[in-house]
Amino acid sequence: MASARTDRRGPLPGPRPGRRARLDRRQPGGRTAWPATRTCWPIRRCTGSTSSTPPAPTATCSPSGTARPTAATSSGRTAWNDPGSAHYSIRFGPGRKLHGHEDHLGVTYYAHGRPILVEAGFHSYEKTPFTTWTRLPEAHNLPVVEGARFRPGTATHLRAAGITARRQSFTLDDTAYGVRRIREVVVHHGPDVLAVQDRVEGGATARSLWHFAPALRVLTRGKGLVVLGDEDGWQVTLAQFTLPDGAPAHDPEVRRGLVSPAARRTAGVEIVVSPAATRLLTLIVPGCAAPEIAVADGGVSVTTPEGTAPCWGST
């Protein structure tokens, strides 16, 4: 883990040495749970390096199958020496038990020192409509199959994972709606881009949901495109394309909703809901309102003022 964390108020110390050691003993690879923000991001089981140096580029992240394998998360940083590095998490693993959340295939994303994609969070153990909703799939950033009944407690499998010098990629699938849904996630750095490809089989369609951080509000929207920004003028773009044709998706729906950033607290957020599709590509481009995106011949690339990110078709 990087030696310091930071937010827009300045640098912050990392976890205390004793806490870091306890975290490593209880959760191998647990230091990847610390994004460049004030709090430790919750993760479950993740194999990885427990040394004081970053994991090697060939390291992989997967359920360990030891300790309490009730859930699993891939969690990582795009850099170890940059306090503004991106951080992500991806949920998968055995089916939900007891009071857990039905968040499999869900992702969260931080970049440029800011939270971008968040989830419902934990509010309380009170039996209220809101706390019940926070445990549902619709409260997380994942694909929901149209017209199909959700099957609680379904396991989600990590099928592939890879780390290179420029990106980290994961492929997951499950049958939580009675048909196979597949999610491929690519976290690119230099420039930062999060690319997510969702597919459903059996002729079904799905809508993906994206819960943005409370500080972000929709500025503009168009065909397959939503631009959000905060009070400081910082912006992030969500772009969606149907595949394999690479055409911009129809106008996504934008809703207002609630998340719980801390116990017994709520905050309003923008929720972007994609159009129903059998195969859909979603790109999250932080710090840029007008990225150049090319989707053709099985390849996807995103160009921003920071450089070009080949998300698929090239390493």
C-alpha positions in Angstrom: 0.0 0.0 0.0 1.1 3.5 -0.6 2.7 5.1 2.4 0.2 8.0 2.6 -3.5 8.5 1.8 -4.9 11.8 0.7 -8.1 13.6 -0.1 -8.7 17.1 -1.3 -7.9 18.5 2.1 -4.3 17.3 1.9 -2.2 14.2 2.8 -3.2 11.9 5.6 -1.2 9.2 7.4 -1.7 5.6 6.4 -2.9 3.0 8.8 -0.9 2.7 12.0 1.9 0.0 11.9 0.1 -2.2 14.5 -3.2 -1.9 12.6 -1.4 -2.7 9.3 0.1 -5.9 10.8 -3.2 -7.0 12.2 -4.9 -6.4 8.9 -2.2 -8.5 7.1 -2.6 -11.4 9.6 -6.4 -11.4 9.3 -6.6 -10.7 5.6 -3.7 -11.4 3.2 -3.5 -8.6 0.7 -5.7 -6.4 2.9 -3.6 -3.3 2.3 -5.2 -3.0 -1.2 -8.4 -2.1 0.7 -7.0 1.4 1.4 -7.9 3.8 -1.4 -6.6 7.4 -1.5 -9.4 8.5 0.9 -9.9 8.7 4.6 -11.4 5.3 5.2 -10.5 1.6 4.6 -12.7 0.1 1.9 -14.3 -3.2 3.1 -13.1 -6.3 1.4 -13.5 -10.0 2.1 -11.0 -12.6 0.9 -8.3 -11.6 -1.5 -4.9 -13.3 -2.1 -1.9 -11.2 -2.7 1.3 -9.8 -1.4 1.7 -9.1 2.3 5.1 -7.5 2.0 5.8 -3.7 2.2 6.2 -3.6 -1.5 3.5 -3.6 -4.2 2.5 -7.0 -5.7 4.2 -8.1 -8.8 2.5 -7.5 -12.1 1.7 -11.2 -12.4 -0.2 -11.3 -9.1 -3.8 -12.4 -9.3 -6.7 -11.8 -7.0 -9.3 -14.5 -6.2 -11.3 -16.1 -3.4 -8.9 -18.0 -1.1 -11.4 -20.5 0.1 -10.1 -20.3 3.7 -11.2 -18.6 6.9 -14.8 -17.4 6.5 -15.5 -17.8 2.7 -19.0 -16.2 2.9 -18.1 -13.6 0.3 -15.2 -12.5 -1.9 -14.0 -9.2 -3.4 -11.2 -8.2 -5.8 -9.8 -4.9 -4.6 -6.9 -3.0 -5.9 -5.0 0.2 -6.5 -3.7 1.4 -9.9 -0.5 2.8 -8.3 1.4 2.6 -5.1 3.3 5.9 -5.2 0.5 8.2 -6.3 -2.0 9.5 -3.7 -4.4 10.3 -6.5 -4.3 6.7 -7.8 -7.5 4.9 -8.7 -9.1 2.2 -6.4 -11.7 -0.4 -7.3 -13.6 -3.3 -5.8 -15.6 -6.1 -7.4 -17.9 -8.4 -5.6 -18.3 -12.2 -6.2 -18.1 -15.5 -4.4 -20.5 -17.9 -2.5 -24.1 -16.9 -2.0 -25.2 -14.4 0.6 -25.6 -15.5 4.1 -27.6 -13.9 6.9 -27.5 -10.1 6.7 -25.1 -9.7 3.8 -25.9 -7.8 0.6 -26.9 -9.3 -2.8 -24.1 -7.3 -4.4 -22.4 -9.9 -6.6 -20.9 -8.4 -9.8 -21.1 -5.0 -8.2 -18.2 -2.6 -8.6 -17.0 0.6 -6.8 -14.5 3.0 -8.2 -12.4 5.9 -6.9 -10.1 8.0 -9.1 -8.4 11.4 -9.0 -8.7 11.4 -5.2 -12.5 11.3 -5.4 -15.2 8.6 -5.0 -17.0 8.1 -8.3 -19.1 4.9 -8.1 -20.5 4.0 -4.7 -22.9 1.4 -3.3 -25.8 1.6 -0.9 -23.6 1.1 2.1 -24.6 0.0 5.6 -27.2 2.1 7.4 -28.4 0.1 10.4 -30.0 -3.2 11.4 -33.4 -1.5 11.7 -36.2 -3.2 9.7 -37.2 -0.3 7.4 -37.9 -0.2 3.7 -34.6 1.6 3.1 -32.4 -0.9 5.0 -34.2 -3.7 3.2 -33.5 -2.0 -0.2 -29.8 -1.6 0.6 -29.4 -5.4 0.6 -31.1 -5.8 -2.9 -29.2 -6.0 -6.2 -30.8 -2.7 -7.3 -28.8 -0.9 -4.6 -25.5 -1.8 -6.2 -23.6 -1.2 -9.5 -24.5 -4.3 -11.4 -26.7 -5.7 -14.2 -30.3 -6.6 -13.5 -31.9 -9.0 -16.0 -35.2 -7.8 -17.4 -38.4 -9.7 -16.6 -36.6 -12.4 -14.6 -36.9 -13.4 -11.0 -33.9 -12.9 -8.8 -32.7 -16.0 -7.0 -31.2 -15.0 -3.6 -28.0 -16.6 -2.4 -26.6 -17.5 -5.8 -22.9 -17.9 -6.1 -20.8 -15.8 -8.5 -17.6 -17.2 -10.0 -14.4 -15.4 -10.9 -13.4 -17.0 -14.2 -10.3 -15.0 -15.1 -8.0 -12.3 -13.7 -4.9 -10.6 -15.0 -2.6 -7.7 -14.1 -0.3 -6.0 -16.6 1.7 -2.8 -16.4 -1.3 -0.7 -17.8 -4.4 -2.5 -16.6 -6.1 -5.0 -14.4 -8.9 -7.2 -15.7 -11.5 -9.6 -14.4 -14.2 -11.9 -15.8 -17.1 -13.1 -13.6 -20.4 -14.9 -14.2 -23.4 -16.3 -12.4 -27.0 -17.5 -12.9 -28.7 -15.3 -10.3 -31.6 -14.6 -12.6 -31.9 -18.0 -14.1 -29.8 -17.1 -17.2 -26.1 -16.7 -17.3 -24.9 -13.1 -16.9 -21.2 -12.3 -17.6 -19.3 -9.2 -16.5 -15.9 -8.3 -17.7 -14.1 -5.5 -15.9 -11.0 -3.6 -17.0 -9.3 -1.0 -14.8 -6.9 1.0 -16.9 -4.4 3.5 -15.5 -2.4 6.1 -17.4 -5.0 7.4 -18.2 -7.6 6.2 -15.6 -10.6 4.5 -17.3 -13.0 1.9 -15.9 -14.5 -0.3 -18.6 -17.3 -2.8 -17.9 -18.8 -5.2 -20.5 -22.1 -6.9 -19.5 -23.6 -9.9 -21.4 -26.6 -12.1 -20.8 -27.4 -15.3 -22.5 -30.6 -17.1 -23.5 -32.0 -14.2 -25.5 -32.4 -12.1 -22.3 -31.6 -8.5 -21.8 -30.3 -6.6 -18.8 -30.1 -3.0 -17.4 -27.0 -1.9 -15.6 -27.2 0.5 -12.6 -24.6 3.0 -11.7 -24.7 4.9 -8.3 -22.6 8.0 -8.4 -21.0 9.6 -5.4 -23.2 12.2 -3.5 -21.0 15.1 -4.6 -21.7 14.5 -8.3 -24.6 15.9 -10.2 -25.7 15.3 -13.9 -24.5 18.2 -16.0 -25.4 17.0 -19.5 -26.8 13.9 -21.1 -27.3 12.6 -24.6 -27.4 9.4 -26.6 -25.3 6.9 -24.6 -23.6 9.7 -22.7 -23.9 11.3 -19.2 -21.5 13.9 -17.9 -21.5 14.6 -14.1 -19.6 17.1 -12.1 -19.1 18.5 -8.6 -18.9 22.0 -7.1 -15.2 22.3 -7.8 -15.8 21.9 -11.5 -14.3 18.4 -11.7 -16.2 16.1 -14.2 -16.6 12.5 -15.1 -18.1 10.9 -18.2 -20.2 7.7 -18.4 -20.5 6.4 -22.0 -22.4 3.3 -23.1 -22.3 1.3 -26.4 -24.2 -1.7 -27.6 -22.0 -4.6 -28.8 -20.9 -6.0 -31.2 -22.0 -3.1 -33.4 -20.3 -0.4 -31.2 -23.3 2.0 -31.6 -24.0 4.5 -28.8 -26.7 3.2 -26.5 -30.1 4.8 -26.3 -30.5 7.6 -23.8 -29.8 6.2 -20.3 -32.3 7.0 -17.5 -31.3 9.1 -14.6 -32.9 8.8 -11.2 -32.4 10.3 -7.8 -31.9 7.9 -5.0 -30.3 7.5 -1.5 -27.2 5.7 -0.2 -25.8 5.4 3.3 -22.3 6.9 3.5 -22.1 6.1 7.2 -24.2 4.4 9.9 -27.6 5.9 10.3 -26.9 8.6 7.6 -28.2 9.0 4.1 -27.2 11.1 1.1 -28.9 11.7 -2.2 -27.2 10.4 -5.3 -27.6 10.3 -9.1 -28.4 6.8 -10.4 -27.8 6.1 -14.1 -29.8 3.2 -15.5 -28.8 1.8 -18.9 -31.2 0.8 -21.6 -32.0 -2.9 -21.8 -29.4 -4.8 -23.9 -28.1 -8.3 -24.5 -24.5 -6.9 -24.5 -23.5 -3.5 -23.3 -20.2 -1.7 -22.8 -20.0 1.0 -20.1 -17.0 3.4 -19.8 -16.3 5.6 -16.8 -13.8 8.3 -17.7 -12.8 10.5 -14.7 -11.6 14.1 -15.1 -12.8 14.5 -18.7 -16.1 15.7 -20.1 -15.3 15.0 -23.8 -13.2 11.9 -24.2 -12.5 10.5 -27.7 -13.9 6.9 -27.8 -13.3 4.4 -30.6 -15.3 1.2 -30.6 -14.5 -0.9 -33.7 -13.2 -4.3 -34.8 -13.4 -5.8 -31.4 -11.2 -3.1 -29.9 -12.1 -0.2 -27.5 -9.9 2.8 -26.9 -10.4 6.0 -24.9 -8.3 9.1 -25.4 -8.2 12.0 -22.9 -5.8 14.8 -22.3 -3.7 12.3 -20.2 -3.3 9.8 -23.0 -4.9 6.9 -24.7 -6.3 3.8 -22.9 -6.7 0.6 -25.0 -9.4 -1.1 -22.9 -10.0 -4.1 -25.2 -8.2 -5.6 -28.2 -4.7 -4.5 -27.0 -2.6 -4.6 -23.8 
